[in-house]
């Protein structure tokens, strides 16, 4: 099992619906899509995320 942490965010219902549909259209889980978006927004690759975690693999 991978090391993942859950957190809550509050979004407008229309945005949640759009994100869920986008994940389905891409054939991804909602978590995977949000993680991809965060990586892109922060300009981080999966390798850089691992470095931030002190070497733990989280992909």
PDB file with SEQRES, HELIX, SHEET and CRYST1 records, atoms N, CA, C and O in Angstrom:
SEQRES   1 A   59  UNK UNK UNK UNK UNK UNK UNK UNK UNK UNK UNK UNK UNK          
SEQRES   2 A   59  UNK UNK UNK UNK UNK UNK UNK UNK UNK UNK UNK UNK UNK          
SEQRES   3 A   59  UNK UNK UNK UNK UNK UNK UNK UNK UNK UNK UNK UNK UNK          
SEQRES   4 A   59  UNK UNK UNK UNK UNK UNK UNK UNK UNK UNK UNK UNK UNK          
SEQRES   5 A   59  UNK UNK UNK UNK UNK UNK UNK                                  
HELIX    1 AA1 UNK A   13  UNK A   26  1                                  14    
HELIX    2 AA2 UNK A   30  UNK A   42  1                                  13    
HELIX    3 AA3 UNK A   46  UNK A   52  1                                   7    
CRYST1    1.000    1.000    1.000  90.00  90.00  90.00 P 1           1          
ATOM      1  N   UNK A   1       0.847  -1.187   0.000  1.00  0.00           N  
ATOM      2  CA  UNK A   1       0.000   0.000   0.000  1.00  0.00           C  
ATOM      3  C   UNK A   1       0.885   1.239   0.000  1.00  0.00           C  
ATOM      4  O   UNK A   1       1.872   1.296   0.733  1.00  0.00           O  
ATOM      5  N   UNK A   2       0.541   2.226  -0.811  1.00  0.00           N  
ATOM      6  CA  UNK A   2       1.354   3.426  -0.899  1.00  0.00           C  
ATOM      7  C   UNK A   2       1.031   4.395   0.238  1.00  0.00           C  
ATOM      8  O   UNK A   2      -0.053   4.363   0.820  1.00  0.00           O  
ATOM      9  N   UNK A   3       1.990   5.242   0.529  1.00  0.00           N  
ATOM     10  CA  UNK A   3       1.792   6.251   1.571  1.00  0.00           C  
ATOM     11  C   UNK A   3       1.042   7.433   0.980  1.00  0.00           C  
ATOM     12  O   UNK A   3       1.607   8.227   0.227  1.00  0.00           O  
ATOM     13  N   UNK A   4      -0.203   7.540   1.316  1.00  0.00           N  
ATOM     14  CA  UNK A   4      -1.054   8.641   0.856  1.00  0.00           C  
ATOM     15  C   UNK A   4      -1.720   9.256   2.062  1.00  0.00           C  
ATOM     16  O   UNK A   4      -1.942   8.584   3.070  1.00  0.00           O  
ATOM     17  N   UNK A   5      -2.036  10.522   1.962  1.00  0.00           N  
ATOM     18  CA  UNK A   5      -2.727  11.211   3.043  1.00  0.00           C  
ATOM     19  C   UNK A   5      -3.978  11.864   2.487  1.00  0.00           C  
ATOM     20  O   UNK A   5      -3.944  12.477   1.420  1.00  0.00           O  
ATOM     21  N   UNK A   6      -5.056  11.737   3.191  1.00  0.00           N  
ATOM     22  CA  UNK A   6      -6.328  12.323   2.774  1.00  0.00           C  
ATOM     23  C   UNK A   6      -6.472  13.703   3.389  1.00  0.00           C  
ATOM     24  O   UNK A   6      -6.087  13.933   4.535  1.00  0.00           O  
ATOM     25  N   UNK A   7      -7.042  14.632   2.596  1.00  0.00           N  
ATOM     26  CA  UNK A   7      -7.401  15.932   3.146  1.00  0.00           C  
ATOM     27  C   UNK A   7      -8.650  16.442   2.448  1.00  0.00           C  
ATOM     28  O   UNK A   7      -8.943  16.061   1.315  1.00  0.00           O  
ATOM     29  N   UNK A   8      -9.365  17.288   3.122  1.00  0.00           N  
ATOM     30  CA  UNK A   8     -10.628  17.802   2.585  1.00  0.00           C  
ATOM     31  C   UNK A   8     -10.442  19.181   1.985  1.00  0.00           C  
ATOM     32  O   UNK A   8      -9.715  20.018   2.520  1.00  0.00           O  
ATOM     33  N   UNK A   9     -11.102  19.400   0.882  1.00  0.00           N  
ATOM     34  CA  UNK A   9     -11.169  20.725   0.264  1.00  0.00           C  
ATOM     35  C   UNK A   9     -12.637  21.018  -0.014  1.00  0.00           C  
ATOM     36  O   UNK A   9     -13.431  20.103  -0.237  1.00  0.00           O  
ATOM     37  N   UNK A  10     -12.982  22.266   0.000  1.00  0.00           N  
ATOM     38  CA  UNK A  10     -14.360  22.673  -0.245  1.00  0.00           C  
ATOM     39  C   UNK A  10     -14.413  23.431  -1.564  1.00  0.00           C  
ATOM     40  O   UNK A  10     -13.776  24.471  -1.729  1.00  0.00           O  
ATOM     41  N   UNK A  11     -15.187  22.886  -2.499  1.00  0.00           N  
ATOM     42  CA  UNK A  11     -15.305  23.445  -3.836  1.00  0.00           C  
ATOM     43  C   UNK A  11     -16.779  23.596  -4.187  1.00  0.00           C  
ATOM     44  O   UNK A  11     -17.650  22.951  -3.603  1.00  0.00           O  
ATOM     45  N   UNK A  12     -17.026  24.455  -5.146  1.00  0.00           N  
ATOM     46  CA  UNK A  12     -18.398  24.609  -5.632  1.00  0.00           C  
ATOM     47  C   UNK A  12     -18.833  23.293  -6.278  1.00  0.00           C  
ATOM     48  O   UNK A  12     -18.038  22.631  -6.945  1.00  0.00           O  
ATOM     49  N   UNK A  13     -20.100  22.919  -6.077  1.00  0.00           N  
ATOM     50  CA  UNK A  13     -20.592  21.639  -6.619  1.00  0.00           C  
ATOM     51  C   UNK A  13     -20.370  21.492  -8.129  1.00  0.00           C  
ATOM     52  O   UNK A  13     -20.093  20.393  -8.611  1.00  0.00           O  
ATOM     53  N   UNK A  14     -20.490  22.584  -8.865  1.00  0.00           N  
ATOM     54  CA  UNK A  14     -20.302  22.509 -10.323  1.00  0.00           C  
ATOM     55  C   UNK A  14     -18.858  22.121 -10.659  1.00  0.00           C  
ATOM     56  O   UNK A  14     -18.620  21.377 -11.610  1.00  0.00           O  
ATOM     57  N   UNK A  15     -17.899  22.625  -9.878  1.00  0.00           N  
ATOM     58  CA  UNK A  15     -16.493  22.306 -10.116  1.00  0.00           C  
ATOM     59  C   UNK A  15     -16.212  20.846  -9.776  1.00  0.00           C  
ATOM     60  O   UNK A  15     -15.485  20.171 -10.505  1.00  0.00           O  
ATOM     61  N   UNK A  16     -16.772  20.358  -8.693  1.00  0.00           N  
ATOM     62  CA  UNK A  16     -16.608  18.956  -8.320  1.00  0.00           C  
ATOM     63  C   UNK A  16     -17.151  18.056  -9.428  1.00  0.00           C  
ATOM     64  O   UNK A  16     -16.509  17.079  -9.812  1.00  0.00           O  
ATOM     65  N   UNK A  17     -18.321  18.386  -9.931  1.00  0.00           N  
ATOM     66  CA  UNK A  17     -18.932  17.597 -11.001  1.00  0.00           C  
ATOM     67  C   UNK A  17     -18.047  17.611 -12.249  1.00  0.00           C  
ATOM     68  O   UNK A  17     -17.846  16.575 -12.883  1.00  0.00           O  
ATOM     69  N   UNK A  18     -17.526  18.772 -12.596  1.00  0.00           N  
ATOM     70  CA  UNK A  18     -16.670  18.887 -13.779  1.00  0.00           C  
ATOM     71  C   UNK A  18     -15.384  18.080 -13.609  1.00  0.00           C  
ATOM     72  O   UNK A  18     -14.941  17.420 -14.549  1.00  0.00           O  
ATOM     73  N   UNK A  19     -14.785  18.126 -12.427  1.00  0.00           N  
ATOM     74  CA  UNK A  19     -13.554  17.381 -12.169  1.00  0.00           C  
ATOM     75  C   UNK A  19     -13.818  15.880 -12.242  1.00  0.00           C  
ATOM     76  O   UNK A  19     -13.031  15.138 -12.829  1.00  0.00           O  
ATOM     77  N   UNK A  20     -14.924  15.433 -11.648  1.00  0.00           N  
ATOM     78  CA  UNK A  20     -15.265  14.010 -11.687  1.00  0.00           C  
ATOM     79  C   UNK A  20     -15.465  13.536 -13.128  1.00  0.00           C  
ATOM     80  O   UNK A  20     -14.971  12.473 -13.506  1.00  0.00           O  
ATOM     81  N   UNK A  21     -16.179  14.310 -13.923  1.00  0.00           N  
ATOM     82  CA  UNK A  21     -16.407  13.937 -15.324  1.00  0.00           C  
ATOM     83  C   UNK A  21     -15.101  13.929 -16.108  1.00  0.00           C  
ATOM     84  O   UNK A  21     -14.888  13.062 -16.956  1.00  0.00           O  
ATOM     85  N   UNK A  22     -14.232  14.888 -15.827  1.00  0.00           N  
ATOM     86  CA  UNK A  22     -12.942  14.953 -16.517  1.00  0.00           C  
ATOM     87  C   UNK A  22     -12.096  13.715 -16.188  1.00  0.00           C  
ATOM     88  O   UNK A  22     -11.444  13.152 -17.068  1.00  0.00           O  
ATOM     89  N   UNK A  23     -12.110  13.301 -14.925  1.00  0.00           N  
ATOM     90  CA  UNK A  23     -11.369  12.101 -14.524  1.00  0.00           C  
ATOM     91  C   UNK A  23     -11.903  10.878 -15.267  1.00  0.00           C  
ATOM     92  O   UNK A  23     -11.129  10.057 -15.757  1.00  0.00           O  
ATOM     93  N   UNK A  24     -13.210  10.764 -15.345  1.00  0.00           N  
ATOM     94  CA  UNK A  24     -13.817   9.644 -16.064  1.00  0.00           C  
ATOM     95  C   UNK A  24     -13.425   9.679 -17.538  1.00  0.00           C  
ATOM     96  O   UNK A  24     -13.070   8.650 -18.112  1.00  0.00           O  
ATOM     97  N   UNK A  25     -13.489  10.861 -18.151  1.00  0.00           N  
ATOM     98  CA  UNK A  25     -13.133  11.008 -19.565  1.00  0.00           C  
ATOM     99  C   UNK A  25     -11.682  10.604 -19.830  1.00  0.00           C  
ATOM    100  O   UNK A  25     -11.367  10.064 -20.890  1.00  0.00           O  
ATOM    101  N   UNK A  26     -10.792  10.871 -18.851  1.00  0.00           N  
ATOM    102  CA  UNK A  26      -9.378  10.532 -18.996  1.00  0.00           C  
ATOM    103  C   UNK A  26      -9.074   9.105 -18.556  1.00  0.00           C  
ATOM    104  O   UNK A  26      -7.946   8.634 -18.701  1.00  0.00           O  
ATOM    105  N   UNK A  27     -10.090   8.410 -18.012  1.00  0.00           N  
ATOM    106  CA  UNK A  27      -9.879   7.048 -17.545  1.00  0.00           C  
ATOM    107  C   UNK A  27      -9.017   6.986 -16.297  1.00  0.00           C  
ATOM    108  O   UNK A  27      -8.254   6.040 -16.105  1.00  0.00           O  
ATOM    109  N   UNK A  28      -9.142   8.003 -15.448  1.00  0.00           N  
ATOM    110  CA  UNK A  28      -8.318   8.102 -14.238  1.00  0.00           C  
ATOM    111  C   UNK A  28      -9.221   8.143 -13.013  1.00  0.00           C  
ATOM    112  O   UNK A  28     -10.402   8.477 -13.101  1.00  0.00           O  
ATOM    113  N   UNK A  29      -8.641   7.796 -11.875  1.00  0.00           N  
ATOM    114  CA  UNK A  29      -9.366   8.000 -10.633  1.00  0.00           C  
ATOM    115  C   UNK A  29      -9.341   9.499 -10.322  1.00  0.00           C  
ATOM    116  O   UNK A  29      -8.487  10.233 -10.818  1.00  0.00           O  
ATOM    117  N   UNK A  30     -10.274   9.928  -9.510  1.00  0.00           N  
ATOM    118  CA  UNK A  30     -10.310  11.331  -9.105  1.00  0.00           C  
ATOM    119  C   UNK A  30      -9.020  11.707  -8.382  1.00  0.00           C  
ATOM    120  O   UNK A  30      -8.464  12.781  -8.616  1.00  0.00           O  
ATOM    121  N   UNK A  31      -8.549  10.833  -7.514  1.00  0.00           N  
ATOM    122  CA  UNK A  31      -7.305  11.105  -6.775  1.00  0.00           C  
ATOM    123  C   UNK A  31      -6.116  11.259  -7.716  1.00  0.00           C  
ATOM    124  O   UNK A  31      -5.298  12.163  -7.547  1.00  0.00           O  
ATOM    125  N   UNK A  32      -6.022  10.376  -8.706  1.00  0.00           N  
ATOM    126  CA  UNK A  32      -4.906  10.449  -9.654  1.00  0.00           C  
ATOM    127  C   UNK A  32      -4.956  11.736 -10.461  1.00  0.00           C  
ATOM    128  O   UNK A  32      -3.918  12.350 -10.706  1.00  0.00           O  
ATOM    129  N   UNK A  33      -6.141  12.153 -10.874  1.00  0.00           N  
ATOM    130  CA  UNK A  33      -6.271  13.393 -11.633  1.00  0.00           C  
ATOM    131  C   UNK A  33      -5.876  14.594 -10.785  1.00  0.00           C  
ATOM    132  O   UNK A  33      -5.128  15.457 -11.245  1.00  0.00           O  
ATOM    133  N   UNK A  34      -6.368  14.659  -9.557  1.00  0.00           N  
ATOM    134  CA  UNK A  34      -6.040  15.786  -8.685  1.00  0.00           C  
ATOM    135  C   UNK A  34      -4.545  15.814  -8.397  1.00  0.00           C  
ATOM    136  O   UNK A  34      -3.937  16.884  -8.388  1.00  0.00           O  
ATOM    137  N   UNK A  35      -3.947  14.653  -8.161  1.00  0.00           N  
ATOM    138  CA  UNK A  35      -2.502  14.586  -7.927  1.00  0.00           C  
ATOM    139  C   UNK A  35      -1.735  15.096  -9.147  1.00  0.00           C  
ATOM    140  O   UNK A  35      -0.760  15.835  -9.009  1.00  0.00           O  
ATOM    141  N   UNK A  36      -2.178  14.697 -10.343  1.00  0.00           N  
ATOM    142  CA  UNK A  36      -1.542  15.161 -11.581  1.00  0.00           C  
ATOM    143  C   UNK A  36      -1.642  16.687 -11.703  1.00  0.00           C  
ATOM    144  O   UNK A  36      -0.671  17.354 -12.060  1.00  0.00           O  
ATOM    145  N   UNK A  37      -2.815  17.223 -11.404  1.00  0.00           N  
ATOM    146  CA  UNK A  37      -3.024  18.671 -11.479  1.00  0.00           C  
ATOM    147  C   UNK A  37      -2.113  19.398 -10.486  1.00  0.00           C  
ATOM    148  O   UNK A  37      -1.510  20.417 -10.822  1.00  0.00           O  
ATOM    149  N   UNK A  38      -2.018  18.866  -9.254  1.00  0.00           N  
ATOM    150  CA  UNK A  38      -1.144  19.491  -8.255  1.00  0.00           C  
ATOM    151  C   UNK A  38       0.314  19.456  -8.695  1.00  0.00           C  
ATOM    152  O   UNK A  38       1.027  20.450  -8.558  1.00  0.00           O  
ATOM    153  N   UNK A  39       0.761  18.322  -9.220  1.00  0.00           N  
ATOM    154  CA  UNK A  39       2.138  18.228  -9.718  1.00  0.00           C  
ATOM    155  C   UNK A  39       2.387  19.289 -10.788  1.00  0.00           C  
ATOM    156  O   UNK A  39       3.397  19.992 -10.760  1.00  0.00           O  
ATOM    157  N   UNK A  40       1.463  19.393 -11.718  1.00  0.00           N  
ATOM    158  CA  UNK A  40       1.613  20.350 -12.815  1.00  0.00           C  
ATOM    159  C   UNK A  40       1.618  21.778 -12.287  1.00  0.00           C  
ATOM    160  O   UNK A  40       2.455  22.583 -12.694  1.00  0.00           O  
ATOM    161  N   UNK A  41       0.705  22.098 -11.394  1.00  0.00           N  
ATOM    162  CA  UNK A  41       0.605  23.457 -10.845  1.00  0.00           C  
ATOM    163  C   UNK A  41       1.863  23.841 -10.069  1.00  0.00           C  
ATOM    164  O   UNK A  41       2.326  24.979 -10.142  1.00  0.00           O  
ATOM    165  N   UNK A  42       2.408  22.877  -9.325  1.00  0.00           N  
ATOM    166  CA  UNK A  42       3.610  23.142  -8.530  1.00  0.00           C  
ATOM    167  C   UNK A  42       4.895  22.999  -9.339  1.00  0.00           C  
ATOM    168  O   UNK A  42       5.978  23.332  -8.857  1.00  0.00           O  
ATOM    169  N   UNK A  43       4.773  22.505 -10.567  1.00  0.00           N  
ATOM    170  CA  UNK A  43       5.946  22.320 -11.409  1.00  0.00           C  
ATOM    171  C   UNK A  43       6.848  21.210 -10.913  1.00  0.00           C  
ATOM    172  O   UNK A  43       8.067  21.275 -11.073  1.00  0.00           O  
ATOM    173  N   UNK A  44       6.247  20.179 -10.304  1.00  0.00           N  
ATOM    174  CA  UNK A  44       7.014  19.065  -9.741  1.00  0.00           C  
ATOM    175  C   UNK A  44       6.832  17.804 -10.557  1.00  0.00           C  
ATOM    176  O   UNK A  44       5.731  17.493 -11.011  1.00  0.00           O  
ATOM    177  N   UNK A  45       7.918  17.087 -10.736  1.00  0.00           N  
ATOM    178  CA  UNK A  45       7.830  15.752 -11.325  1.00  0.00           C  
ATOM    179  C   UNK A  45       7.620  14.755 -10.191  1.00  0.00           C  
ATOM    180  O   UNK A  45       7.729  15.113  -9.018  1.00  0.00           O  
ATOM    181  N   UNK A  46       7.324  13.526 -10.533  1.00  0.00           N  
ATOM    182  CA  UNK A  46       7.164  12.484  -9.516  1.00  0.00           C  
ATOM    183  C   UNK A  46       8.456  12.315  -8.734  1.00  0.00           C  
ATOM    184  O   UNK A  46       8.419  12.089  -7.524  1.00  0.00           O  
ATOM    185  N   UNK A  47       9.614  12.423  -9.414  1.00  0.00           N  
ATOM    186  CA  UNK A  47      10.903  12.298  -8.731  1.00  0.00           C  
ATOM    187  C   UNK A  47      11.098  13.416  -7.713  1.00  0.00           C  
ATOM    188  O   UNK A  47      11.605  13.176  -6.617  1.00  0.00           O  
ATOM    189  N   UNK A  48      10.702  14.632  -8.067  1.00  0.00           N  
ATOM    190  CA  UNK A  48      10.843  15.750  -7.141  1.00  0.00           C  
ATOM    191  C   UNK A  48       9.926  15.589  -5.934  1.00  0.00           C  
ATOM    192  O   UNK A  48      10.291  15.977  -4.824  1.00  0.00           O  
ATOM    193  N   UNK A  49       8.751  15.026  -6.137  1.00  0.00           N  
ATOM    194  CA  UNK A  49       7.838  14.771  -5.022  1.00  0.00           C  
ATOM    195  C   UNK A  49       8.474  13.770  -4.068  1.00  0.00           C  
ATOM    196  O   UNK A  49       8.379  13.927  -2.851  1.00  0.00           O  
ATOM    197  N   UNK A  50       9.117  12.750  -4.609  1.00  0.00           N  
ATOM    198  CA  UNK A  50       9.793  11.755  -3.778  1.00  0.00           C  
ATOM    199  C   UNK A  50      10.873  12.411  -2.940  1.00  0.00           C  
ATOM    200  O   UNK A  50      11.028  12.071  -1.767  1.00  0.00           O  
ATOM    201  N   UNK A  51      11.631  13.349  -3.515  1.00  0.00           N  
ATOM    202  CA  UNK A  51      12.677  14.061  -2.775  1.00  0.00           C  
ATOM    203  C   UNK A  51      12.079  14.858  -1.630  1.00  0.00           C  
ATOM    204  O   UNK A  51      12.656  14.894  -0.544  1.00  0.00           O  
ATOM    205  N   UNK A  52      10.919  15.508  -1.848  1.00  0.00           N  
ATOM    206  CA  UNK A  52      10.272  16.277  -0.807  1.00  0.00           C  
ATOM    207  C   UNK A  52       9.853  15.398   0.362  1.00  0.00           C  
ATOM    208  O   UNK A  52       9.787  15.863   1.500  1.00  0.00           O  
ATOM    209  N   UNK A  53       9.569  14.123   0.083  1.00  0.00           N  
ATOM    210  CA  UNK A  53       9.116  13.176   1.101  1.00  0.00           C  
ATOM    211  C   UNK A  53      10.279  12.498   1.822  1.00  0.00           C  
ATOM    212  O   UNK A  53      10.066  11.611   2.648  1.00  0.00           O  
ATOM    213  N   UNK A  54      11.483  12.905   1.517  1.00  0.00           N  
ATOM    214  CA  UNK A  54      12.621  12.290   2.155  1.00  0.00           C  
ATOM    215  C   UNK A  54      12.950  10.926   1.575  1.00  0.00           C  
ATOM    216  O   UNK A  54      13.477  10.055   2.267  1.00  0.00           O  
ATOM    217  N   UNK A  55      12.634  10.749   0.294  1.00  0.00           N  
ATOM    218  CA  UNK A  55      13.003   9.510  -0.388  1.00  0.00           C  
ATOM    219  C   UNK A  55      11.914   8.471  -0.459  1.00  0.00           C  
ATOM    220  O   UNK A  55      12.102   7.453  -1.125  1.00  0.00           O  
ATOM    221  N   UNK A  56      10.786   8.671   0.191  1.00  0.00           N  
ATOM    222  CA  UNK A  56       9.683   7.694   0.140  1.00  0.00           C  
ATOM    223  C   UNK A  56       9.032   7.741  -1.230  1.00  0.00           C  
ATOM    224  O   UNK A  56       8.803   8.822  -1.772  1.00  0.00           O  
ATOM    225  N   UNK A  57       8.736   6.598  -1.785  1.00  0.00           N  
ATOM    226  CA  UNK A  57       8.056   6.528  -3.073  1.00  0.00           C  
ATOM    227  C   UNK A  57       6.554   6.689  -2.845  1.00  0.00           C  
ATOM    228  O   UNK A  57       5.967   5.993  -2.016  1.00  0.00           O  
ATOM    229  N   UNK A  58       5.935   7.615  -3.588  1.00  0.00           N  
ATOM    230  CA  UNK A  58       4.520   7.903  -3.409  1.00  0.00           C  
ATOM    231  C   UNK A  58       3.812   8.015  -4.750  1.00  0.00           C  
ATOM    232  O   UNK A  58       2.862   8.784  -4.893  1.00  0.00           O  
ATOM    233  N   UNK A  59       4.269   7.255  -5.727  1.00  0.00           N  
ATOM    234  CA  UNK A  59       3.664   7.348  -7.044  1.00  0.00           C  
ATOM    235  C   UNK A  59       3.123   6.013  -7.454  1.00  0.00           C  
ATOM    236  O   UNK A  59       2.568   5.880  -8.545  1.00  0.00           O  
TER     237      UNK A  59                                                      
END                                                                             
